C-alpha cells in the first residue's frame, strides 16, 4: 500500500470552498418635493415562488414602539410570500433604510442568511416601496451553485436603479 505524505492527505480531504453571492442594489436619487427612503426587501425564490431565503429587509427601525414595521406590508410581494410570517427585527437580515447610492451585500453558502441553498434554479427578487412614492420589483433568474463566475443584472425604472448579481463557485 502506497503512503501519501501528510500534506497530500490534507489536500485530498479538505472541504470544497463555499460558493458566494455578491449583490449591488442601487437606490436612485429622485428629485421629488417630499423624499422618503424606500423600504427594500431582498429574497430568493424557488421555481414554485416559495421563499428559499430572506437576504435583506431595510425599513424604518428608528420609529418608536416598532411603528416602522407597519409599513412593511407595502412591499406586497415580499409581505405575501414571507413578511407576514416574520418577527422583526430578523437577526442578520433586517436593518435601517438606506440613502440613495449603491449598496453592496455579500453572502456565502452555508452561512446565514443564505444558509445551505440546494442546487437548482432560483430568482433573486428585490422589491422597493416608498412613502409618497411608488413600488417596484425586479427579478434576476440564476442557477445555484454557479459552475463558473457569473454576472447578471437588472435595471429598475424608478424606485430601483441598477441591480447586479455576481455568483462565484
C-alpha positions, 0 to 999 in steps of 0.5 A: 500500500502506497503512503501519501505524505501528510500534506497530500492527505490534507489536500485530498480531504479538505472541504470544497470552498463555499460558493458566494453571492455578491449583490449591488442594489442601487437606490436612485436619487429622485428629485421629488418635493417630499423624499422618503427612503424606500423600504427594500426587501431582498429574497430568493425564490424557488421555481414554485415562488416559495421563499428559499431565503430572506437576504435583506429587509431595510425599513424604518427601525428608528420609529418608536414602539416598532411603528416602522414595521407597519409599513412593511406590508407595502412591499406586497410581494415580499409581505405575501410570500414571507413578511407576514410570517416574520418577527422583526427585527430578523437577526442578520437580515433586517436593518435601517433604510438606506440613502440613495447610492449603491449598496453592496451585500455579500453572502456565502453558502452555508452561512446565514442568511443564505444558509445551505441553498440546494442546487437548482434554479432560483430568482433573486427578487428585490422589491422597493416601496416608498412613502409618497412614492411608488413600488417596484420589483425586479427579478434576476433568474440564476442557477445555484451553485454557479459552475463558473463566475457569473454576472447578471443584472437588472435595471429598475425604472424608478424606485430601483436603479441598477441591480447586479448579481455576481455568483462565484463557485 
